[in-house]
Amino acid sequence: MLTKSKIIVALDSNDLSKIKKLLNKISKKIYGVKVGYEFFYNFNKKGYDFLKKKNLKIFLDLKLHDIPNTVNKGLKALNYLKPDMITVHISGGEKMLKEAKKVSKKTKIIGVSVLTSLENNDLKKFYNIDNSKKLVSKMTKVALKSKIDGIVCSPKEIKIVKKISKKKLKIITPGIRLKNNNISKDDQKRIMQPKEAIKLGANYLVIGRPILNAKDPMKIINLINEEKI
């Protein structure tokens, strides 16, 4: 049984009142929240300030990806938000990651490896690599060399990241789905159930729809925290 929640709830919604009601119920049972494009672009600082007042850990998932100087300046511009973690794309290169890390003081820099929506055919087309584990393996080594703080990978790559990083990188895992979820039309392909991802060594689980769309979100959260699903 978990002594501390590993759940980061992805606030991928355009309904701020729904999010507020949800967080008023569950905020003490989760690790934190993910602020991605949909929340950030819809609600800007007003929505962000609400989250800060709830004293929630904030995973700012803006996936910065540009030339090193631009990412450096972009992160400096975001410093006033004081997120606990912020994402950049590892594919931006070692120099970009190092520039990102220069800006980081209290905010942890988390490198995004291979998006969970990509399948082997996509990897062959864009990277000339036939599976995600090979690519994530290379990206993990770049992340370590750049001395960033963590990595985002699908549950399918947790084992290889853990082996290479030797606990030097926090592993943050999206692509978490429940057994009874209808995943036939899901845009995330490399997925896994919470209990399995925790056992493999994920430090945090990013979970959106299975909680946001649940009839009883608290029940789902409690079951995940107790490693029953």
matplotlib code that plots the C-alpha trace (Angstrom):
import matplotlib.pyplot as plt

x = [0.0, 1.3, 2.2, 2.1, 0.1, 1.8, -1.1, -0.8, -4.3, -4.2, -6.5, -7.3, -10.7, -12.2, -14.6, -13.1, -16.1, -15.9, -12.2, -12.7, -15.5, -13.3, -10.2, -12.2, -13.0, -9.7, -6.9, -5.7, -5.6, -3.3, 0.3, -0.5, -1.9, -0.8, -1.4, -1.2, -2.1, -5.9, -6.0, -3.2, -4.5, -8.1, -7.6, -4.2, -3.0, -6.6, -6.9, -3.2, -3.6, -6.6, -4.3, -1.6, -4.1, -5.0, -1.3, -1.1, 2.1, 2.0, 3.4, 3.5, 3.4, 4.1, 6.7, 9.1, 11.0, 13.1, 16.6, 18.5, 18.4, 14.7, 13.9, 16.1, 14.3, 10.9, 11.6, 12.8, 9.5, 7.7, 9.7, 7.1, 4.6, 6.9, 5.8, 7.3, 8.1, 8.1, 8.5, 10.8, 11.3, 14.5, 14.5, 15.5, 19.0, 21.6, 22.4, 18.8, 18.4, 21.4, 20.1, 16.8, 18.6, 20.5, 17.2, 16.0, 16.4, 13.5, 11.6, 12.6, 13.2, 11.5, 12.4, 9.6, 10.8, 8.4, 4.8, 2.4, 0.4, 3.3, 3.4, 6.2, 5.2, 5.5, 9.0, 10.2, 8.9, 10.4, 13.3, 14.3, 14.0, 11.7, 10.5, 10.0, 12.4, 15.4, 14.6, 13.7, 17.0, 18.9, 16.9, 17.4, 21.2, 20.9, 18.8, 21.4, 24.2, 22.3, 21.6, 17.9, 15.7, 13.3, 11.8, 8.4, 7.9, 5.1, 4.6, 6.1, 9.6, 9.7, 11.9, 14.6, 14.6, 15.0, 17.8, 19.8, 19.1, 19.7, 17.3, 19.0, 15.9, 12.3, 10.0, 6.7, 4.3, 1.2, -0.7, -2.4, -5.7, -8.1, -9.0, -12.6, -11.8, -12.9, -9.5, -10.5, -10.6, -7.9, -5.2, -2.7, -1.3, 1.4, -0.7, -0.8, -2.9, -1.8, -0.8, 1.5, 3.2, 3.8, 5.3, 7.7, 9.0, 7.1, 7.6, 4.4, 1.4, -0.2, -3.9, -6.6, -9.7, -10.0, -10.4, -12.0, -14.7, -15.3, -18.7, -16.8, -13.3, -12.5, -13.2, -10.8, -8.1, -8.3, -8.1, -5.0, -3.4, -4.0, -2.5, -5.7, -6.2]
y = [0.0, 3.5, 5.8, 8.8, 9.3, 9.1, 10.5, 13.7, 14.5, 15.9, 18.9, 18.5, 20.3, 23.6, 23.6, 25.5, 25.0, 21.3, 21.3, 23.4, 21.0, 18.0, 19.4, 20.5, 16.8, 15.1, 17.5, 15.9, 12.4, 13.2, 14.3, 17.2, 18.3, 18.5, 21.9, 21.3, 23.2, 23.0, 24.3, 26.9, 28.4, 28.5, 29.8, 31.4, 32.9, 33.0, 29.3, 28.8, 31.0, 28.9, 25.8, 27.6, 28.6, 24.9, 24.2, 21.6, 20.4, 21.7, 19.8, 22.5, 20.4, 22.9, 20.7, 23.5, 22.6, 25.2, 26.4, 26.5, 30.3, 30.5, 27.8, 29.5, 32.8, 31.1, 29.3, 32.6, 34.2, 31.4, 31.5, 33.8, 30.9, 28.8, 25.4, 22.4, 20.7, 21.8, 19.8, 20.2, 17.9, 15.7, 15.7, 19.4, 18.2, 18.2, 21.9, 22.9, 20.7, 22.3, 25.7, 24.7, 23.4, 26.7, 28.5, 25.9, 26.7, 25.3, 24.0, 20.6, 20.2, 17.1, 15.7, 14.3, 11.3, 9.6, 10.7, 7.9, 8.4, 7.3, 3.7, 1.7, 2.8, 6.5, 5.8, 4.1, 7.1, 9.9, 8.4, 5.3, 3.2, 0.2, 0.4, 2.9, 1.2, 1.8, 5.5, 6.1, 4.4, 6.9, 9.8, 8.6, 8.8, 12.3, 13.3, 12.0, 13.7, 17.0, 16.6, 17.3, 16.0, 13.5, 11.9, 11.4, 8.0, 5.5, 2.7, 0.3, 2.0, 2.4, -0.7, 0.4, 4.0, 2.7, 0.4, 3.1, 6.0, 4.1, 6.3, 9.5, 10.5, 10.8, 8.7, 10.3, 8.1, 9.1, 6.5, 5.2, 3.5, 1.4, -2.2, -1.3, 1.8, 1.7, 2.1, 1.1, 4.8, 6.0, 8.3, 6.9, 3.6, 2.5, 2.1, 0.2, -0.1, 2.0, -1.0, -2.4, 1.0, 1.5, -2.0, -1.3, 1.8, 4.9, 7.8, 9.5, 8.6, 11.3, 10.4, 12.5, 10.9, 7.9, 10.3, 13.4, 11.2, 8.9, 8.7, 8.5, 10.0, 9.6, 5.8, 5.5, 7.6, 5.5, 2.3, 3.5, 4.8, 1.4, -0.3, -2.3, -1.4]
z = [0.0, -0.9, 1.9, -0.4, -3.6, -7.0, -8.8, -10.9, -12.3, -15.8, -15.9, -19.6, -19.6, -20.7, -17.8, -14.9, -12.6, -13.1, -12.2, -9.1, -7.8, -8.5, -6.8, -3.8, -3.3, -4.2, -3.6, -0.4, -1.9, -4.9, -5.4, -7.7, -11.0, -14.6, -16.3, -20.0, -23.2, -22.7, -19.1, -19.6, -22.8, -21.6, -18.1, -18.0, -14.7, -13.3, -13.4, -12.4, -9.3, -8.1, -8.2, -6.3, -3.6, -3.2, -2.4, -5.1, -6.7, -10.2, -13.2, -16.0, -19.1, -21.9, -23.7, -24.7, -27.9, -29.7, -30.2, -26.9, -26.4, -27.1, -24.6, -22.0, -22.4, -22.5, -19.2, -17.6, -18.7, -16.9, -13.7, -12.0, -12.0, -9.8, -11.0, -9.2, -12.6, -16.2, -19.4, -22.4, -25.3, -25.1, -28.9, -28.7, -28.0, -25.3, -25.6, -25.3, -22.2, -20.6, -21.3, -19.7, -16.7, -16.3, -15.7, -13.2, -9.5, -7.6, -10.7, -11.9, -15.6, -17.0, -20.4, -22.7, -24.5, -27.0, -27.0, -26.0, -29.1, -31.3, -32.6, -34.2, -37.7, -36.6, -35.2, -38.4, -40.4, -38.3, -36.5, -38.5, -35.3, -35.1, -31.5, -28.7, -26.2, -28.5, -28.9, -25.2, -24.3, -26.3, -25.0, -21.4, -21.9, -23.3, -20.3, -17.9, -19.7, -19.6, -15.9, -16.0, -13.2, -14.8, -17.8, -19.2, -20.8, -21.5, -19.0, -21.6, -21.2, -17.4, -17.0, -19.5, -18.1, -14.6, -15.7, -17.5, -15.1, -11.8, -10.0, -11.1, -13.1, -11.8, -14.0, -14.9, -16.7, -18.8, -20.8, -17.6, -18.2, -16.2, -17.2, -17.9, -20.0, -23.6, -25.3, -28.8, -29.9, -27.5, -28.9, -26.4, -27.6, -25.2, -22.1, -18.8, -15.7, -12.6, -10.4, -13.1, -13.7, -10.0, -9.7, -12.6, -10.8, -12.0, -9.5, -10.7, -12.8, -15.0, -15.2, -16.9, -18.4, -16.1, -13.2, -14.9, -16.5, -13.6, -11.9, -8.6, -8.9, -5.2, -5.4, -8.4, -6.7, -3.5, -5.4, -7.3, -4.1, -2.5, -5.6, -6.1, -9.8]

ax = plt.figure().add_subplot(projection="3d")
ax.plot(x, y, z, "-o")
ax.set_aspect("equal")
plt.show()
